[in-house]
Amino acid sequence: MLETFTPATFRPCIGQVFSVAASPSRQLSLTLVSCTGAQRPFSLIFRGPLEHPLPQKTHPFSHPALGAFDLFIVPVGRDEAGFLYEAVFN
């Protein structure tokens, strides 16, 4: 499924919430902040809560329009609103 994703897939979702399975019993909400790149490679930046940082690894994501998929994210910083995570598509 990830092979079919392009920047055009995600740009309409900027500002929307994605659900992430942080553990079998905990779902977190990450907001898509940005999508950079016109083709592959491109990257996504998500913001998550300060209270529950996520480790660098592949996490199960879901979105009402995009469905369920696994995505490798890397913590790249934090701001006053939460932790920032990047996913890169090559």
N, C-alpha and C positions, 0 to 999 in steps of 0.2 A: 504494500500500500504506500509506503514512504516514497517509492520510486515515482509515483504519480503526482506527488505534491510539488507544487511550484510556488513562487512568490504570489502569483495570482490566486492561489488557493487560500493563502493566509491573509492577504491585505484586507479583504472584507471583514476579517475577524479581529482586527486591531481594536483594542478596547474591550473585547469580549473575554469572558471567563472560560477557562479550561479546567476540568476536574482532573486531579492527579492522585493516583493511589500511592500515598507516602508509605503505607504499610497495609497489610490485609484489613486492618480495622480503622484506618484513618484516611479520609479523603481531604485533600487541600485544594483550594481555588487559586489558580495562577492566572493573571491577566496578561494577554498578549499586548506588549508595549510597542514593538516595532518589528518591521520586516525589511531587511536591506538586501539589495541585489536584484538584478533584473531577470537573471536566469540562475542556473547552477554555476558556481556555488552561491548560496544565499544563506542568511542567518535570521533567526528569530530571537527576540529578547522578551522574556516573561518576567513579571514581578509577582513574588509570593510573600506571604506574611512573615513578619520579623520573628514571631513566636515559634515558628517551626521551619528552620532551615532544612533544605533538601541536600543530600550528598550528590556528588558527581556520579552519575550512573544512568542506566536506562530505566525510565519510569513509565508505567501505563498511564496514558492520557486519554481523555474523552472530551468531545465537544458535540453539542446538539446537531450541528450541520455536517461536521467532518467524521463523526463516529469515533470508534475506539482505535488507538494505535499506540505503539511503544516509541518513545522518543528519548534519545540520549541528551541530557542537559548538563551544563557545567556552571557552577556558581561563578559569577564574574564581578560581584560587588554588592553594595547595598546603598540605599538612600533612606531618607526619612520615612518613606512609605513601605519599604520592605526589601527583601533580598532580590537580586537580579540574576537571571539564569539565561544562558545562551544555548541554542541548538543550531548546529551548522549542517546544512545539506550540501554534499559534494556531488 
